[in-house]
Amino acid sequence: MQAVSIHIVDIANGRVAAGMTVEIWRIEGDAASHVVTGTVGANGVVDGIAERESLFEVGGYELRLHVADYYRKLGTELPEPAFIELALFRFALADLSQHYHLPVKLTAWGLSCFRGGA
């Protein structure tokens, strides 16, 4: 079973956030170590993590969304510095036999992320 999946929708433009860079970092105390970097595909799902259960173990993680870069590539005018350059969302995996789906809805001004049921 796939441990983690991430789906990102750009609600400001009514589409998936195709092309957005997403990183996942493992958090242990005050230390962070890079796990994987992926890109949101045409289906809205972050590539690079599907079918790679070995990337994850029980513990804490940080999702890093490159929000401002994504909107700049679309040609969206953003203030400098951007309101959200890099959005961070910390989550934890307690039971690797379960699936953790993280749906994200975002704009250049805010986001919502939760554990979904997909």
ABEGO torsion letter per residue (X at the ends): XBABBBBBBBAAAGBBBBGBBBBBBBBBEABBBBABBBBBBAAGBBBGABGBAAABBBEBBBBBBBAAAAAAAAGBBBBOBBABABBBBBBBBABAABBBBBBBBBBAAEBBBBBBAX
